[in-house]
Amino acid sequence: MTHGPFVNIRLFSSVSSAEEAVELGKTLVCALNEFGDVTITDIKKYWKIPEYYECAMELRAPSISSAILPNVIEKLGDGWHSVNALCFVWNRSEENHFVDKRVNWAEVEFFEV
């Protein structure tokens, strides 16, 4: 088990299969690799909305801190809402865009462990 601070990224998307969810996850891994090592940690059907797949990822880097959050969310899209200083959520709307159009909702959160 890896310890230390990391950024947790959760995405919920309208894709038709687990394979397409993996493809989406890989697209976002490539988009975020400039910040550190990105790993897909889980892909599964979203229990609350069966038409969605959930993709969970972790971003880790040797000297990662919460200061990376503005850069990460800017890279992913615009229209983020701050839950608190360490957590941001994104909801699909006509005004917002995301790096991949299949994403309906996203959360980016920094953990210091």
Buried (B, 14 or more C-beta within 10 A) or exposed (E): EEEEBBBBBBBBBBBEEEEBBBEBBEBBBEBBEEBBBBBBEEBEEBEEEEEBBBBBBBBBBEEBEBEBBEEBBEEBBEBBEEEEEBBBBBEBEEEEBBBBEBBBBBBBBBEEE
